[in-house]
Amino acid sequence: MMDIKSLPIERTLGDWMRARLPFAIAELFMFVLKQGWAALFGGLLLIAMLITGRIWDADWPIARYDALLLYALTLQILFLALRLESWAEARVILLFHITGTAMEIFKVNAGSWAYPGDGLFKLWGVPLFSGFMYASVGSFMARVIRLFDMRFAPYPPFAATVALAVAIYVNFFAHHYLPDIRLALFAATVLLYARTRIWFHIGQSRYWMPLPLAAFLSSFFLWLAENIGTMTRIWLYTGQNAGDMVSFAKMGSWYLLLYVSFVTVTLVLRDALSPAPYVPSGSQESAPNQDNDQ
């Protein structure tokens, strides 16, 4: 699973950093750099939102949403042509398009949020560009698993993870008509994944992080990205004005949605999952969250 082409660059940059900085700082820098590289698709979308939010004129011959759709399609073609994403990862992104767009259509028509701009390529009030915002999450997950050569262990029964993901997804719709069970779903994510560690590589070093903690931290950064979306009027929640901070409660929604996203990725990319505890070569299972070969 390791991204072989990135190894010489990563090794050279990592060696250069470690020769000049304390080891821990150099490893943190490399971690942030690789995370940023994994999030390239989403980062480029956010940049486009910021730029178009400042320069776009309603009198221009193409609507902003349509221009963003063409931009996102071009990005996707380039990512495949340049092999920044594999075709297997592209299938994951397609799944995100389908599930994300379906939820967008429902939520917009239920009055949860709205896309205030005009656009030729809008379906029931939802610009088709919006599917790429969900796809960027899928792109990040698929790329970060590959770039960090991640292993998820011990991984719970796969059928149970799919059932929980389906329950979370259904609740995003059902809570408009039935009692909201998100508190029970929060508890279920912790109970099901409490023992699961995400093992990942930085250079020749191996580290781990509890999966629920990784989901919580990721939900915070998605909440920050969501503030960029509303600030630039890509969409607005009901009663929200551009520039108003998105409610912290939305972090909970993103936290749950990340489990749906993660299970969607594992439908295509299963090699990283292990039901048994992962013991790196030359280390003990009881070791702290680093196993350093250097």
BAMI-876480 format. One line per 8 residues: number of its first residue (from 0); for each residue x negated, y, z negated of C-alpha. Coordinates in Angstrom, 3 decimals, always signed. Example, Ala and Ser with C-alpha at 12.3 -4.5 7.8 and 13.67 -1.06 7.14 Angstrom:
# residues 2
0 = -12.300 -4.500 -7.800 | -13.670 -1.060 -7.140
END
This chain:
# residues 294
0 = +0.000 +0.000 +0.000 | -2.955 +2.360 -0.470 | -3.138 +5.119 +2.125 | -6.503 +3.999 +3.547 | -6.989 +7.060 +5.739 | -6.846 +9.352 +2.721 | -9.461 +7.445 +0.713 | -12.671 +9.032 +2.135
8 = -11.262 +12.542 +1.714 | -9.914 +11.766 -1.730 | -13.158 +10.111 -2.840 | -15.298 +13.001 -1.534 | -13.120 +15.676 -3.099 | -12.778 +13.707 -6.335 | -16.544 +13.174 -6.630 | -17.131 +16.868 -5.916
16 = -14.633 +17.893 -8.630 | -15.951 +15.447 -11.234 | -19.508 +16.675 -10.703 | -18.469 +20.241 -11.558 | -15.576 +19.929 -14.006 | -14.837 +17.897 -17.118 | -13.475 +14.513 -16.096 | -9.982 +15.098 -17.506
24 = -9.575 +18.440 -15.710 | -10.837 +16.984 -12.438 | -8.381 +14.073 -12.699 | -5.516 +16.470 -13.457 | -6.438 +18.570 -10.425 | -6.487 +15.490 -8.197 | -3.151 +14.345 -9.628 | -1.518 +17.695 -8.832
32 = -3.112 +17.784 -5.381 | -1.826 +14.317 -4.471 | +1.624 +15.121 -5.825 | +1.686 +18.236 -3.653 | +0.609 +16.246 -0.604 | +3.349 +13.696 -1.277 | +5.887 +16.543 -1.526 | +4.741 +18.132 +1.746
40 = +8.084 +17.706 +3.527 | +10.068 +19.264 +0.688 | +7.500 +22.011 +0.207 | +7.694 +23.022 +3.862 | +11.497 +23.106 +3.619 | +11.307 +25.387 +0.576 | +8.920 +27.716 +2.411 | +11.367 +27.875 +5.329
48 = +14.214 +28.704 +2.926 | +12.225 +31.539 +1.377 | +11.107 +33.007 +4.712 | +14.497 +32.782 +6.417 | +16.181 +34.146 +3.313 | +14.130 +37.334 +3.689 | +14.071 +37.861 +7.425 | +17.298 +36.388 +8.822
56 = +19.765 +38.734 +10.487 | +23.406 +37.692 +10.884 | +23.391 +39.225 +14.387 | +20.694 +36.891 +15.692 | +21.875 +34.432 +18.394 | +21.276 +31.357 +16.215 | +22.668 +30.897 +12.723 | +20.241 +30.392 +9.847
64 = +21.573 +26.916 +8.996 | +21.177 +25.808 +12.617 | +17.619 +27.156 +12.763 | +16.788 +25.287 +9.557 | +18.250 +22.121 +11.062 | +16.028 +22.437 +14.146 | +13.045 +23.161 +11.896 | +13.734 +20.090 +9.739
72 = +14.180 +17.855 +12.788 | +10.877 +19.112 +14.182 | +9.177 +18.408 +10.857 | +10.539 +14.877 +10.832 | +9.316 +14.207 +14.372 | +5.873 +15.597 +13.531 | +5.620 +13.532 +10.335 | +6.266 +10.366 +12.330
80 = +4.044 +11.363 +15.262 | +1.151 +12.239 +12.937 | +1.774 +9.109 +10.844 | +2.365 +11.113 +7.701 | +5.391 +8.847 +7.277 | +5.915 +5.300 +8.432 | +8.996 +4.029 +10.233 | +9.904 +2.087 +7.076
88 = +9.856 +5.367 +5.162 | +11.943 +6.963 +7.920 | +14.610 +4.321 +7.292 | +14.643 +5.385 +3.643 | +15.113 +8.994 +4.719 | +18.028 +7.988 +6.956 | +19.724 +6.345 +3.966 | +19.264 +9.578 +2.013
96 = +20.853 +11.524 +4.853 | +23.921 +9.318 +4.786 | +24.445 +9.182 +1.018 | +23.457 +12.831 +0.479 | +25.668 +14.224 +3.228 | +28.641 +12.158 +2.043 | +28.291 +13.581 -1.456 | +27.811 +17.116 -0.110
104 = +31.043 +16.933 +1.889 | +32.981 +15.695 -1.126 | +31.490 +18.197 -3.591 | +31.927 +21.202 -1.312 | +35.552 +20.350 -0.651 | +36.085 +19.670 -4.375 | +34.921 +23.220 -5.072 | +31.663 +22.402 -6.916
112 = +29.533 +24.571 -4.637 | +29.655 +26.188 -1.204 | +27.456 +27.062 +1.767 | +28.324 +30.714 +2.407 | +26.616 +31.174 +5.777 | +27.840 +30.446 +9.272 | +26.563 +27.652 +11.440 | +27.465 +25.716 +14.554
120 = +26.340 +22.408 +13.044 | +28.584 +22.339 +9.985 | +30.786 +19.399 +9.044 | +33.735 +20.144 +6.719 | +31.906 +23.196 +5.426 | +28.535 +21.442 +5.010 | +25.610 +22.320 +7.296 | +23.906 +19.218 +8.644
128 = +20.638 +20.728 +7.468 | +21.646 +19.880 +3.892 | +20.976 +16.199 +4.519 | +17.296 +16.994 +4.914 | +17.183 +18.445 +1.406 | +18.128 +15.003 +0.072 | +15.818 +13.372 +2.598 | +12.913 +15.424 +1.247
136 = +13.394 +13.671 -2.111 | +13.280 +10.317 -0.338 | +10.224 +11.391 +1.623 | +8.464 +12.378 -1.591 | +9.264 +9.101 -3.324 | +8.163 +6.940 -0.417 | +4.958 +8.921 +0.118 | +4.041 +9.189 -3.564
144 = +4.377 +5.417 -4.005 | +2.009 +4.887 -1.086 | -0.472 +7.681 -1.874 | -0.871 +6.664 -5.527 | -0.659 +2.917 -4.762 | +2.030 +2.678 -7.440 | +3.223 -0.431 -9.245 | +6.403 -0.547 -11.319
152 = +6.169 -3.138 -14.065 | +7.758 -4.828 -15.829 | +10.644 -4.059 -13.496 | +14.180 -4.951 -14.623 | +16.370 -7.348 -12.608 | +16.861 -5.767 -9.211 | +20.597 -6.449 -9.158 | +20.979 -4.539 -12.437
160 = +19.132 -1.505 -11.023 | +21.372 -1.497 -7.950 | +24.494 -1.769 -10.126 | +23.384 +1.182 -12.263 | +22.562 +3.270 -9.182 | +25.995 +2.527 -7.703 | +27.670 +3.466 -11.004 | +25.776 +6.766 -11.108
168 = +26.632 +7.570 -7.503 | +30.311 +6.689 -7.957 | +30.493 +8.840 -11.115 | +29.447 +11.915 -9.117 | +32.750 +11.474 -7.282 | +34.953 +9.858 -9.919 | +34.406 +12.393 -12.712 | +36.650 +14.793 -10.802
176 = +39.579 +12.439 -11.496 | +38.462 +10.203 -14.382 | +36.488 +10.746 -17.616 | +32.854 +11.631 -16.993 | +30.638 +8.751 -18.183 | +27.298 +10.453 -17.624 | +26.295 +10.154 -21.309 | +26.673 +6.390 -21.057
184 = +24.726 +6.467 -17.802 | +21.905 +8.446 -19.444 | +21.700 +5.777 -22.142 | +21.800 +3.004 -19.535 | +18.814 +4.427 -17.644 | +16.730 +4.439 -20.818 | +17.832 +0.981 -21.915 | +17.294 -0.605 -18.502
192 = +13.951 +1.050 -17.717 | +12.559 +1.477 -21.259 | +9.743 -1.033 -20.715 | +8.978 -0.091 -17.100 | +5.657 +1.638 -16.548 | +4.608 +3.408 -13.370 | +1.005 +2.403 -12.727 | -0.837 +4.725 -10.334
200 = -4.338 +5.387 -9.032 | -6.426 +8.528 -8.927 | -9.657 +7.595 -7.196 | -10.820 +4.409 -8.932 | -9.007 +5.229 -12.174 | -5.668 +3.699 -13.123 | -3.066 +5.370 -15.307 | +0.513 +4.708 -16.344
208 = +3.597 +6.655 -17.335 | +6.994 +5.446 -18.617 | +9.488 +5.545 -15.751 | +12.202 +7.469 -17.685 | +9.638 +10.153 -18.570 | +8.624 +10.458 -14.911 | +12.301 +10.838 -13.948 | +12.791 +13.572 -16.560
216 = +9.720 +15.530 -15.410 | +10.750 +15.158 -11.770 | +14.242 +16.443 -12.567 | +12.706 +19.627 -13.977 | +10.796 +20.339 -10.768 | +13.889 +19.601 -8.688 | +15.794 +22.080 -10.871 | +13.126 +24.685 -10.062
224 = +13.496 +23.916 -6.352 | +17.257 +24.201 -6.684 | +16.834 +27.725 -8.046 | +14.971 +28.605 -4.851 | +17.894 +27.226 -2.825 | +20.471 +29.340 -4.633 | +18.222 +32.399 -4.810 | +17.955 +32.351 -1.011
232 = +21.722 +31.722 -0.658 | +21.351 +28.367 +1.061 | +24.185 +27.313 -1.239 | +25.830 +28.733 -4.364 | +27.630 +27.027 -7.216 | +31.178 +28.116 -7.960 | +31.039 +31.400 -9.880 | +27.306 +31.844 -9.262
240 = +25.720 +34.887 -7.676 | +22.463 +34.806 -5.743 | +19.675 +35.354 -8.260 | +21.561 +33.749 -11.171 | +19.623 +30.907 -12.752 | +21.014 +27.445 -12.133 | +22.376 +25.913 -15.325 | +19.968 +23.647 -17.196
248 = +22.789 +21.096 -17.215 | +22.006 +20.492 -13.538 | +18.739 +18.892 -14.643 | +20.866 +16.071 -16.035 | +22.539 +15.625 -12.676 | +19.159 +15.501 -10.950 | +17.836 +13.068 -13.560 | +20.653 +10.654 -12.770
256 = +20.459 +11.236 -9.036 | +16.756 +10.367 -9.115 | +17.637 +6.822 -10.160 | +19.954 +6.557 -7.162 | +17.125 +7.909 -5.017 | +14.564 +5.528 -6.486 | +16.732 +2.445 -6.000 | +17.458 +3.580 -2.432
264 = +13.698 +3.650 -1.807 | +13.260 +0.178 -3.297 | +15.861 -1.230 -0.907 | +13.210 -0.787 +1.784 | +9.936 -0.728 -0.176 | +9.931 -3.702 -2.548 | +6.226 -4.573 -2.756 | +5.564 -2.164 -5.634
272 = +8.031 -3.886 -7.985 | +6.912 -6.576 -10.423 | +9.120 -8.281 -13.032 | +6.053 -9.155 -15.116 | +3.885 -6.643 -17.003 | +1.114 -5.295 -14.791 | -2.359 -5.950 -16.138 | -5.077 -4.210 -14.068
280 = -8.193 -6.268 -13.451 | -10.771 -5.777 -16.169 | -8.288 -4.306 -18.656 | -5.947 -5.423 -21.386 | -2.187 -4.889 -21.287 | -2.373 -3.128 -24.644 | -4.813 -0.519 -23.339 | -3.754 +3.139 -23.480
288 = -2.485 +4.910 -20.391 | -5.801 +4.852 -18.534 | -7.911 +2.053 -17.093 | -11.072 +3.594 -15.668 | -13.276 +1.515 -13.378 | -15.874 +4.240 -13.040
END
